[in-house]
């Protein structure tokens, strides 16, 4: 009997696995089987799970992003040509609730993720490159420093005691120094990597998108240029969603998305409608058609992120007229 005929008579069963990630260990389960392992979250433990996946012909592994603790597993599985999907923990928890699975342990979580992989079959994702992880971490640090600076300035205005004022001024100066250092490091990372530098130049070529917003988009919207217009708008939280039920037709709303990206796009859109240009004309046209200002502004935000996505996909800078 030939190999092809043998495969037809004895088809290979494809399995799905889930991994519950924690700082020190990985809990691994395969859907529809009794296979369950707990291994250290290190190279040796991950290689043991890879061997299990090969042995049981695992087609897809699902895990949840947990800060930095899932990165090594994601990278090693990807290098071993095993598809990995990093799914939103909120969605996997809602999936568990829909199954009536109210109890929560590491073993149960791994089994739920394995079932999620089998039922939902989420799209695999590639590991995030180190430069992008570094940018995300630095952008998070910058946001914290910006919040701290704003808080210190408000407290400084309300203070009257000389000692309190001196201490607040010293802390404010230190926070501003740290913010400048973080921004310098962000710029250094972008300029040191060819792909990042090229994408940064494209983003900053777009009117009303400055260096700060461009760096934020590189860090927190790495899908730019790799997804379609609807997907990038949804990721940024500026895609209109239907809100209908029965005979009721509700107003379209924006839901979800990445809050920091949406906030940055909002400031860019406000800047755009206050200047002369195509975006300002579009905004005025929408207002004349009776659209509420908030809806019109969201449309400008959507145009900005779609434009950025298109230019990066085509690897070209913005021009007043499309070539």
KOLVEX-764013 format. One record per residue (C-alpha): x, y, z. Coordinates in steps of 0.02 Angstrom, whole numbers, always signed. Example, Ala and Ser with C-alpha at 12.3 -4.5 7.8 and 13.67 -1.06 7.14 Angstrom:
2
+--------+--------+--------+
|      X |      Y |      Z |
+--------+--------+--------+
|   +615 |   -225 |   +390 |
|   +684 |    -53 |   +357 |
+--------+--------+--------+
//
This chain:
323
+--------+--------+--------+
|      X |      Y |      Z |
+--------+--------+--------+
|     +0 |     +0 |     +0 |
|    +67 |   +169 |    -49 |
|    +95 |   +308 |    +76 |
|    -46 |   +411 |     -2 |
|   -170 |   +267 |    +14 |
|   -116 |   +237 |   +193 |
|   -148 |   +421 |   +235 |
|   -321 |   +407 |   +156 |
|   -365 |   +251 |   +256 |
|   -285 |   +318 |   +415 |
|   -301 |   +508 |   +409 |
|   -190 |   +608 |   +523 |
|   -292 |   +687 |   +662 |
|   -250 |   +869 |   +691 |
|   -256 |   +928 |   +870 |
|   -267 |  +1095 |   +960 |
|   -176 |  +1146 |  +1118 |
|   -188 |  +1282 |  +1248 |
|    -54 |  +1353 |  +1363 |
|    -90 |  +1449 |  +1522 |
|    +62 |  +1560 |  +1549 |
|   +129 |  +1619 |  +1715 |
|   +296 |  +1688 |  +1772 |
|   +372 |  +1522 |  +1828 |
|   +275 |  +1386 |  +1736 |
|   +173 |  +1339 |  +1584 |
|    +17 |  +1231 |  +1596 |
|    -15 |  +1137 |  +1433 |
|   -170 |  +1044 |  +1376 |
|   -226 |   +963 |  +1213 |
|   -410 |   +974 |  +1166 |
|   -508 |   +812 |  +1172 |
|   -371 |   +713 |  +1259 |
|   -303 |   +676 |  +1431 |
|   -137 |   +757 |  +1391 |
|    -91 |   +888 |  +1521 |
|    +81 |   +946 |  +1572 |
|   +155 |  +1077 |  +1687 |
|   +331 |  +1130 |  +1643 |
|   +448 |  +1270 |  +1696 |
|   +435 |  +1429 |  +1592 |
|   +609 |  +1411 |  +1522 |
|   +693 |  +1344 |  +1366 |
|   +697 |  +1163 |  +1425 |
|   +514 |  +1165 |  +1476 |
|   +462 |  +1245 |  +1311 |
|   +558 |  +1114 |  +1211 |
|   +466 |   +979 |  +1305 |
|   +300 |  +1054 |  +1252 |
|   +360 |  +1067 |  +1072 |
|   +398 |   +881 |  +1073 |
|   +221 |   +848 |  +1137 |
|   +149 |   +954 |   +997 |
|   +250 |   +857 |   +867 |
|   +201 |   +691 |   +944 |
|    +14 |   +732 |   +944 |
|    +13 |   +829 |   +780 |
|    -45 |   +991 |   +858 |
|   -103 |  +1112 |   +723 |
|   -125 |  +1267 |   +829 |
|    -74 |  +1324 |  +1003 |
|   -170 |  +1462 |  +1091 |
|   -100 |  +1566 |  +1233 |
|   -135 |  +1734 |  +1312 |
|    -11 |  +1879 |  +1308 |
|    +52 |  +1906 |  +1485 |
|   +176 |  +2047 |  +1482 |
|   +346 |  +1973 |  +1443 |
|   +315 |  +1797 |  +1511 |
|   +235 |  +1726 |  +1352 |
|   +367 |  +1791 |  +1231 |
|   +493 |  +1650 |  +1245 |
|   +360 |  +1516 |  +1217 |
|   +288 |  +1610 |  +1069 |
|   +459 |  +1630 |   +989 |
|   +514 |  +1450 |  +1015 |
|   +351 |  +1377 |   +948 |
|   +361 |  +1491 |   +798 |
|   +540 |  +1437 |   +763 |
|   +481 |  +1256 |   +771 |
|   +349 |  +1293 |   +636 |
|   +205 |  +1269 |   +757 |
|    +67 |  +1399 |   +734 |
|    +30 |  +1505 |   +887 |
|   -115 |  +1624 |   +915 |
|    -97 |  +1753 |  +1054 |
|   -279 |  +1790 |  +1099 |
|   -359 |  +1929 |  +1200 |
|   -383 |  +1866 |  +1380 |
|   -553 |  +1953 |  +1387 |
|   -616 |  +1851 |  +1240 |
|   -552 |  +1685 |  +1306 |
|   -633 |  +1723 |  +1475 |
|   -799 |  +1763 |  +1391 |
|   -781 |  +1599 |  +1295 |
|   -760 |  +1506 |  +1460 |
|   -914 |  +1593 |  +1529 |
|  -1014 |  +1541 |  +1376 |
|   -967 |  +1361 |  +1413 |
|  -1029 |  +1380 |  +1592 |
|   -852 |  +1358 |  +1654 |
|   -854 |  +1468 |  +1809 |
|   -713 |  +1383 |  +1904 |
|   -538 |  +1444 |  +1867 |
|   -374 |  +1354 |  +1892 |
|   -217 |  +1347 |  +1785 |
|   -265 |  +1174 |  +1721 |
|   -442 |  +1229 |  +1680 |
|   -377 |  +1385 |  +1593 |
|   -260 |  +1280 |  +1483 |
|   -404 |  +1163 |  +1438 |
|   -519 |  +1309 |  +1398 |
|   -386 |  +1386 |  +1285 |
|   -365 |  +1220 |  +1195 |
|   -552 |  +1211 |  +1166 |
|   -551 |  +1393 |  +1110 |
|   -420 |  +1346 |   +981 |
|   -526 |  +1201 |   +917 |
|   -691 |  +1295 |   +910 |
|   -639 |  +1472 |   +861 |
|   -480 |  +1427 |   +765 |
|   -405 |  +1602 |   +785 |
|   -280 |  +1670 |   +661 |
|    -99 |  +1629 |   +705 |
|    +12 |  +1776 |   +749 |
|   +199 |  +1797 |   +730 |
|   +306 |  +1843 |   +881 |
|   +334 |  +2029 |   +903 |
|   +511 |  +2081 |   +862 |
|   +620 |  +2140 |  +1006 |
|   +626 |  +2319 |   +939 |
|   +436 |  +2330 |   +943 |
|   +429 |  +2259 |  +1119 |
|   +559 |  +2388 |  +1172 |
|   +457 |  +2528 |  +1091 |
|   +298 |  +2471 |  +1179 |
|   +385 |  +2466 |  +1347 |
|   +460 |  +2638 |  +1322 |
|   +294 |  +2711 |  +1262 |
|   +209 |  +2643 |  +1418 |
|   +346 |  +2725 |  +1524 |
|   +323 |  +2889 |  +1430 |
|   +134 |  +2887 |  +1460 |
|   +163 |  +2862 |  +1646 |
|   +286 |  +3006 |  +1649 |
|   +166 |  +3121 |  +1554 |
|    +29 |  +3080 |  +1681 |
|   +151 |  +3110 |  +1824 |
|   +206 |  +3278 |  +1752 |
|    +26 |  +3334 |  +1733 |
|    -14 |  +3282 |  +1911 |
|   +139 |  +3370 |  +1981 |
|    +96 |  +3531 |  +1888 |
|    -81 |  +3529 |  +1958 |
|    -16 |  +3501 |  +2133 |
|   +113 |  +3638 |  +2111 |
|    -23 |  +3764 |  +2067 |
|   -120 |  +3717 |  +2224 |
|    +29 |  +3720 |  +2343 |
|    +77 |  +3867 |  +2454 |
|   +206 |  +3797 |  +2575 |
|   +385 |  +3834 |  +2523 |
|   +449 |  +3658 |  +2563 |
|   +310 |  +3573 |  +2467 |
|   +339 |  +3688 |  +2318 |
|   +527 |  +3652 |  +2316 |
|   +499 |  +3464 |  +2323 |
|   +367 |  +3469 |  +2187 |
|   +480 |  +3572 |  +2074 |
|   +623 |  +3449 |  +2101 |
|   +511 |  +3300 |  +2061 |
|   +441 |  +3390 |  +1909 |
|   +615 |  +3426 |  +1843 |
|   +666 |  +3244 |  +1869 |
|   +510 |  +3179 |  +1781 |
|   +540 |  +3295 |  +1633 |
|   +721 |  +3236 |  +1624 |
|   +663 |  +3054 |  +1624 |
|   +534 |  +3092 |  +1489 |
|   +667 |  +3170 |  +1378 |
|   +780 |  +3019 |  +1404 |
|   +640 |  +2898 |  +1358 |
|   +598 |  +2998 |  +1201 |
|   +783 |  +2999 |  +1153 |
|   +793 |  +2810 |  +1172 |
|   +635 |  +2788 |  +1066 |
|   +713 |  +2894 |   +929 |
|   +874 |  +2794 |   +941 |
|   +783 |  +2627 |   +920 |
|   +684 |  +2690 |   +770 |
|   +838 |  +2759 |   +683 |
|   +940 |  +2601 |   +716 |
|   +822 |  +2482 |   +624 |
|   +795 |  +2503 |   +437 |
|   +613 |  +2447 |   +430 |
|   +564 |  +2554 |   +580 |
|   +654 |  +2705 |   +510 |
|   +566 |  +2687 |   +343 |
|   +394 |  +2668 |   +423 |
|   +429 |  +2817 |   +535 |
|   +473 |  +2926 |   +386 |
|   +313 |  +2874 |   +298 |
|   +205 |  +2914 |   +450 |
|   +285 |  +3083 |   +482 |
|   +263 |  +3130 |   +299 |
|    +73 |  +3130 |   +328 |
|    +10 |  +3305 |   +373 |
|    -44 |  +3321 |   +556 |
|    +48 |  +3163 |   +612 |
|   +201 |  +3215 |   +711 |
|   +350 |  +3118 |   +777 |
|   +268 |  +3077 |   +944 |
|   +111 |  +3004 |   +864 |
|   +215 |  +2912 |   +733 |
|   +321 |  +2829 |   +867 |
|   +164 |  +2779 |   +963 |
|    +86 |  +2703 |   +806 |
|   +245 |  +2603 |   +772 |
|   +242 |  +2535 |   +949 |
|    +57 |  +2501 |   +977 |
|     -8 |  +2475 |   +800 |
|   +123 |  +2360 |   +723 |
|    -10 |  +2287 |   +607 |
|     +2 |  +2442 |   +497 |
|    +25 |  +2391 |   +316 |
|    -16 |  +2208 |   +348 |
|   -206 |  +2216 |   +365 |
|   -345 |  +2293 |   +262 |
|   -428 |  +2462 |   +290 |
|   -574 |  +2395 |   +391 |
|   -462 |  +2294 |   +505 |
|   -343 |  +2437 |   +542 |
|   -490 |  +2553 |   +581 |
|   -560 |  +2422 |   +700 |
|   -391 |  +2399 |   +785 |
|   -379 |  +2587 |   +810 |
|   -557 |  +2593 |   +878 |
|   -626 |  +2710 |   +744 |
|   -729 |  +2588 |   +640 |
|   -918 |  +2615 |   +645 |
|  -1010 |  +2462 |   +712 |
|  -1193 |  +2418 |   +683 |
|  -1305 |  +2428 |   +837 |
|  -1470 |  +2357 |   +776 |
|  -1597 |  +2241 |   +856 |
|  -1760 |  +2182 |   +778 |
|  -1846 |  +2327 |   +693 |
|  -1737 |  +2452 |   +785 |
|  -1595 |  +2530 |   +688 |
|  -1475 |  +2612 |   +808 |
|  -1340 |  +2737 |   +771 |
|  -1172 |  +2667 |   +719 |
|  -1048 |  +2668 |   +861 |
|   -861 |  +2641 |   +886 |
|   -811 |  +2505 |  +1009 |
|   -651 |  +2429 |  +1072 |
|   -486 |  +2467 |   +989 |
|   -327 |  +2531 |  +1066 |
|   -362 |  +2677 |  +1178 |
|   -191 |  +2760 |  +1164 |
|   -196 |  +2755 |   +974 |
|   -372 |  +2825 |   +970 |
|   -323 |  +2967 |  +1087 |
|   -173 |  +3013 |   +979 |
|   -278 |  +3007 |   +819 |
|   -405 |  +3121 |   +902 |
|   -274 |  +3255 |   +933 |
|   -211 |  +3237 |   +753 |
|   -389 |  +3255 |   +687 |
|   -421 |  +3410 |   +792 |
|   -261 |  +3484 |   +720 |
|   -313 |  +3437 |   +543 |
|   -485 |  +3517 |   +547 |
|   -411 |  +3680 |   +611 |
|   -299 |  +3699 |   +459 |
|   -324 |  +3711 |   +273 |
|   -321 |  +3547 |   +179 |
|   -422 |  +3400 |   +115 |
|   -464 |  +3336 |   +289 |
|   -530 |  +3505 |   +345 |
|   -640 |  +3511 |   +188 |
|   -704 |  +3336 |   +224 |
|   -747 |  +3383 |   +402 |
|   -843 |  +3540 |   +346 |
|   -934 |  +3439 |   +213 |
|   -990 |  +3311 |   +343 |
|  -1051 |  +3447 |   +460 |
|  -1149 |  +3527 |   +317 |
|  -1232 |  +3359 |   +285 |
|  -1295 |  +3361 |   +464 |
|  -1169 |  +3245 |   +544 |
|  -1134 |  +3279 |   +729 |
|   -960 |  +3352 |   +760 |
|   -906 |  +3197 |   +855 |
|   -955 |  +3083 |   +710 |
|   -868 |  +3196 |   +584 |
|   -710 |  +3201 |   +690 |
|   -710 |  +3012 |   +705 |
|   -721 |  +3002 |   +515 |
|   -564 |  +3109 |   +503 |
|   -475 |  +2996 |   +628 |
|   -523 |  +2847 |   +522 |
|   -459 |  +2930 |   +363 |
|   -292 |  +2964 |   +448 |
|   -262 |  +2786 |   +505 |
|   -321 |  +2712 |   +339 |
|   -205 |  +2830 |   +247 |
|    -60 |  +2778 |   +358 |
|   -101 |  +2594 |   +329 |
|   -109 |  +2617 |   +140 |
|    +54 |  +2715 |   +127 |
|   +150 |  +2589 |   +231 |
|    +78 |  +2445 |   +130 |
|   +133 |  +2532 |    -30 |
|   +299 |  +2587 |    +49 |
|   +287 |  +2767 |     -5 |
|   +278 |  +2937 |    +79 |
|   +127 |  +3051 |    +71 |
|   +109 |  +3166 |    -78 |
|    -26 |  +3297 |   -113 |
|    -76 |  +3200 |   -269 |
|    -66 |  +3010 |   -281 |
|    +68 |  +2960 |   -406 |
+--------+--------+--------+
//
